[in-house]
C-alpha cells in the first residue's frame, strides 16, 4: 500500500493521504484544504474520514473545512472533547477505508488525547503507524504543552504517560512498520528531531534516545524535560482554536484580500490598531520600509516568528508583501491562527515610496566592515537562541534571544552604538524592526550574521556541540 506524505517545510509539518477503492482519508490536514480537494478530484475519491492525532498546538488544522466541504467524519482518539460534531473513537477501534483498515491506538503523553493510527493493508498486513506528536524520527513529542491548556496536568505527569504509551503501545509493534510522524526537524514540538521524515520502527528502537529498552521512567522523564524552553506563545491559542472551532478559511481570505492604495493603507493604519507587517526579505526591508512596520520575512520561518513576536492572535494586520505574494502570506498567517489580516498595500513598498510617503531604513554592516572597527569595548548583541549562543559566539557578545526581546529591552543601550547579529540575518532584521519601532536608531545589523562573522579574525568562544535544538 502507499501512504502519501504531504510535507510543508515552513512548518516542518506532515499530513498524510491514503485512498483505496474510491474512499480516502486524510490525517492532520493543514488549514488550506483546496490541495486535498484537488487530490480527491484527481483520484475520483470520496473523503470518508479526517483523522486527527491530537489537538495541535503549532498549527490550526483544516479538519472543519474538510468536513464542511466533503461531509467527511472527523475522528479523534479517546478522551478528546471537541466543541463540534466529531467521532471520538475507542482504543483499538477499527475504521475501514476501501480495502484498508485503520486501528486506533491511544497513546497519551504529548497530550492526553494523543492517538497513533496503525495502518493495515488490503492483505491484512500491518504497514505503518501515523504517530502524530507521540513519536518523531529521533525524538518524541514534548510533554509540556497540554499543561498550558489543562490546569491539573504537569509536564512530569505527561512525561510519565508518554513513557507508558511508548513502552506498552508502540515498542511492542513490529520492527518493520514504517513510522510516519507529524513533524520533522525545525518544529518546536520536539527538541532534537531528525531531518528525515520517515523510518522503520525497528531503527527507531535502536537509535532513538527515548526508546532505549533499559531506560527507567525516571531517566526518561529527566532526559525528556532537560533542555526544554518555553513553547511559543501562540501554541495554547492554536490548541483552543482546534478544540472549539474557527472561521472558515474562505472568510479569512476574503477579509484579508483587500488591495489598498498608499492613501487608503495609511488611513486604515491610522484609524485602526492594525500592525503593519512587512514580509519582504531582510535586505529589501533594510533599504526602506514604512515607519513602525515589523519585518518577518515570508521566505524564512515565517509562521514560527509571527507566533513568537505577535502576542495577540486576534491582532488586525495590514500587509506589505512582494507582488503576487499576498494570498500566500494571508494563508500562512491563517495556518497559525492569525485570521485578522484586513488588507494589503497594492503595488507593495514601491507604491508607498512612489507616493512620497515617509520611509525609514536600517543601517547594516558586512562582517569585514565591522571587524576593523570592533574592539573589546564594542557592544555586540547576539539574538540567537541560547543553545546557539552557548555553542559558539563572539567573545563579549550579550545574548538576548529574539523571542525574549520585548522582555529585555533594557539590554539595548540608547546612549551608545551597538550591533546585532543572528545566524544569517533573518532574525536580526526582525529585531531591528522592533527596535526601530520602539525608538532605537543607534545600531547596525550584521549582514549574514554569525555565519559571516565566524569567517573573520574576531575572537570567538570554543565550539561546543549543542545538546538541544530548542
N, C-alpha and C positions, 0 to 999 in steps of 0.2 A: 504494500500500500504506500501511498505518498501523502505526507503531511507537508503542506506548503507553509514555510515560514515567511512572513511579511515583515521585514525588518526596517525600522525607521531610525536612522543613525543619530539624528539630533536629540532624540530621547533615549537612545540605546534600548529601544522597545521592540519586542517581537509579538506580533499577533499570529494566529495560526488558522489555516483554512483546510478543511477536508470536504470531499464530495464523493458520494457513491450512489449510483443508480438514480440520479436526479435529485438526491437530497444532499444538503450541505449543512455544515456547522462552522461557526467562527468562534475563536477563543480570544478573549481580551482585546476587542477591537479598539482602534483609536476613534477620536471624536468625529472625524470626517469619514462618512460611510460610503460616499459615492464610488470609490475604487472597489469596495466589496460588492456593491450592487452591480457594477460593470462586470465583475468576475462572474457573478451569478448568471448574468445575462449571457455571457460568453459560453458558460457551461450548460445553459438551459436548465439550471437547477433551482430548486426552491430552498430557501433558508429555513431549516427546521428549528435549530437551536442556536442561541448565543450563550456560550458558556463563559462564566466569569470565575476566575480562580480566587478572587477576593475583592474587597472594596479597595481600589487602587488609591495611592496617595500621590504619585508623581504625575498622573495624567487623568483627564476626565474621559471615561470610556464612552464608546459610541453605541452601547447596548440599547439605550432607549430610542434613539433614532432608527436603529435597525429594526427594532420591534415595531415601531410606528409605520415604517415603510414596507415591511415584508410580512408582518404578522407572526414572526418567529417568537418562540418562547425563550425568555431569559432564564437561565439556570444558575443558581448559586449553590454552594455547598452547605452542609449542616451548620446551624446556629445563625446564619445570616438573617438580618431583619431589614430588608429593603423597604423603602417607603412607597413602593409602586407594585404593580402586578408582576410577580415573578414566581418561578417554581424553586422552592428551597428543597434540595434533594436530601435523601438519606445516605448515610455512609454505605458504600457497596452497591448503591442503586445502579442499574444498567440502563443506558439510553441507546437507541438504535438510529444509525444514520445510514440508510440504504443497507448494504451488507456488513457495515462496520458496527462495532459496539464501543461505547464509552462507559467506563466504570468509574464511579465516584469514589475517591479515597480521601477522607477527611484528614488533613494534615495541619492542625493548628500550631501556631508558633510565631510566624511572621505577623499574622493576625489570627483571631480565634476562628474566623470562618474560612481561613485559607484551605484550599482544596486542590489536590492533584488529580488529574484525569488520566486514567490508563486507557490507551487506545488499542483496540483489538481488531485485527484484520478480518477479511471475509472467510478465512480458513480457521478462525478461532485462535490464531497465534497472537500473543501479546507483542505489540510492535514498539511502543514507546510511552513515555509519560510527559504530559504537559504540566509543568510543575509550578507555574506562576512565580511567586517570590519565595517559595519554600526551598528550592534547590536551584542554584545557579551553576555555571561551569566554573569551578574553582572556589566557590563560596556558597553561602546560604543567606537567606533574607535577614536583614537586621530586625531584631526583636523589640525595638523601642518606639515604633511608630504608632501602634494601636493605643498605647498608653496616653497619647495626646488627645484621643477621642473618647476613650472609655476610662473613667476615673479610677476604678478599682484594680486596673491592671498595672503591673510594673514590668520593666524590661527583664528582670530576673525571672518572674513568673512565665513570661512569654518565651524566654530562652529555654526554660525547663520543658515547656510544652513542645518546643521545636526539637529539642533533643529526643524526646519520646517519639515524636512523629517520624523523625528520620530513622531511628533505630527499629521501631515496630512496624512502620508502614512502607518506608521507601527502601531501606537497605536489604530487607528480605527478598525483594523482587529480583528478577533475573538480570544477570550481568549484561546480557546482550540488548537490553532495552535501550532505546535512544532517549536521551534527556533533552526536552525542549523547554527551556526556561523563558521567562517573560522579559529578561533584561540581559545585557552584556556589559562589557567594560564602559565606564563613563556614567553609569546610572548611580544615583545616590541611595539606591535601595539596598546596596551591599557595600562592603568596604574594599574588596580586592578581587573583583570578578575578572575572568579571563576575557580576552578579545574574541575568543572562539564562542560561537553561539549554539553549538550542539556538541554532544559527546555521548559515549556509551556510559551506562550506569556503572559498569564494571571498572572503567578507567577512573571515574569519579570516586569510587570506593577506594581506589589505590592512590589517588593523588590529591583529593580534596581534603584540606586540613580538618574540616568539620565532620568528615565521615570516617575518621580514624577509628578502627574497630575497638581498640582498647581504651578509648577516651572515656573518662567518667563524666557524669553530668556536671560536676563542679568544674572540671577542667574545661568542658565545652562552654559553660557559661562565662568563665573568665576569659577564654580565648575570644569568644564572640563579642563580648562587650568592651574589650580592650581596643582603644583607638577609635571608638565611635565619637563623632562630633554631633552637635545638634542637627536634626534634619532641617531641610529648607522650610521656611516659614509657611509656604503655601501648601505643604503636604496635608495638614489636617483639614484645610478648607476644601481640597480636592476630594478627600475621603467623604466629607459631609455631602458634597455635590453628588458623588457616586451612590451614596446611601439614600438621599432624599429626592434626587432628580434635578433636572436643569432645563433651561430653554433649548428648543431645537436649534441646531447649528444654522439652519436656514434663517431663523430670526436674527441670530448673531451676525451672520454675514450681511444681511440686508441693512442692519443698523450701522455697521462699520464701513460699508462700501459706498460712502458718500464723498464724492470729489469736491474739494473746496479750493477756490482761488485764494491767493495770498490775503486779500482783504477779508474774505469770509472766514478763512482759517484764523486770522488774527482776532477777529471779532469773537468767534466761538471760544478761542483760548482765553480771552479776557472776560467773557461773560459766564464761563463755567469754571469748575475746579479741575478741568481736564489736565492731565500730564501730557506734555509733548514728548513723544518717544521717537527718536531718530534711529533707524535701523540700518543705516549705511555702514560701510566698513570704517575702521578706525582712522585710516589715512585720509579718507574723504571728509569725515566728520571734523577732524582736526583743522583742516583748511578753512572751514567755515560752517557755522550752524546757527540756528535760531536761538536767541538768548533764553536761558532757563530750560532748554531741552536736555533730555538724558539720552545718552548713546548706549544702545545694546545691539550690537551687530547681528543681523539675522543669519549671517553665514558662520557664526560661532555656536557656542552652547546657549542658544537664544532662550529657549523655554526655561532652562535652569536658572539663568540670571535674571530673567523677568520675575520669576517666582521668588528669587532671593531679594531683589532690590526694590520691588514694588509691593509694599506690605499689604495694601488693601486690594483684595481680589476683585472688588466691585469698582475700582478706580476707573473713571472715564478717561479714555486715551485718545489723543489726536496723533496721527501717524505721519512721519516723514520717511519715505522709502525710496529706493531706486525705482525708476519707471518700470512698471509691469510686475512689481513685487507686492502690490497692495493686498491682493487676495491671499497670497501665501502668508503674509505677516498676520493678517486677521485670523486665518485658520490656525497658525501656530500659536498665537495667543490663546485661542479658544481651547487648544489641547490641554492647557494647564489651568483652565477656568477663568481666564481674563476675557470676559464676554462683552465688555463695555467699550469697545472702540466706537467712536462716534463720527469718524471721518478721517480723510487723509488729504495732504497737500497735493493738489493736482499739478503735475509737472515737477514735483519734488523740490529739493532745495534750490535748484536752478531758477525756478519761477519766483521764489522768495527773494533771491538775490537780484534778479532782473527787475523786480518791483521796487527796488531801492530800500528795502526794509533793513532794519538793524541786524548786524551779523557779528558773531564772536568767533574766536579761534583758540586753539590750544598750542602752546609752544612745545616743540619737540626737538630732541637731540638724538643723533646717532650715538652708538656706544663709543665710537672713536672720538667724536666731538666731546663727549662727556669725560672720557678718561684723562686727557691732559689737564683739564681744569679742576678735576676732583682732588681732594686731599683727605687727610684723616679727620678733618672737621666738617666735611661735606655732609649735609643732611640727606640721607637716602632712605626712602620708604618702599619696602617690598610688600606688595599687596597680594602675593600668592597665598595659597593655603599654608597652614602651619606645617603640614607634613612636607611640602615642597621647600619651605624655608629651612626647616630642620635638616633636610637632606643636603642642601648647599645654598649659600647666599654670599653676597658681598660682605666683607668684614665691616662691621659697624652699622649695617643696614637695620632699620627698625621694621618689625613685621606687624602690619595691620591688614589681616585678611579682608578681601573685598567685601565679603558678606557681613563683616563687622564694622565697616567704615563709619556708619551713622552713629554707632555707639562709642567711637573713639576719635571723633573729630578733633579732640584736644591734642592728638598726636601730630597734627599738621600745623606747623608754625605759620603765623601771619606776619612776623617781622623779619623772617629770613627766607632766602630762596631754598627750595628743595627739589628733589627729583623723585619720580615714581617709576617703578618697573614691575612687570609681572613676568610671565614666562615668554610671551611672544608679542604683547602689545594690545591684545583684545581686552583683557580685564583692566589694564591700567587706563584705557580710554574711557571705560565705564566710570572708573574712579575719578578721572579728570573731569568728566561732565558733571558729576555730582559736586565736586569741589568748586567748579565754576559757578554752578547754580547757587552754592552757599556763600559765594563772595570771594573765594581764593583766586588769585591771579599771579602768585609769586612762585610758580613751579613749572617744571618741564617734564614731559613724558619721554621715556627712552624708547626709541623706535626698535622693535624687535626684542625688547625686554631682556631677560636674563640670558636667553639663548645667544644674543649678540654680546652682552657684557662678559659672558664666560670666555669669549674669544680674545678679550683684552688682557693686559697685564695687571689689571686691578686685583688686589688681594681678595681671595675667596676662602671660605671655610673648607675643611676637608670633606669630601663627599661621603655621605652615609646613606646606604640603601634604605629607602623608606619602608616602614613596616605596615603602612596602610595607605590607601589611595584617597582617603577622605580628606 
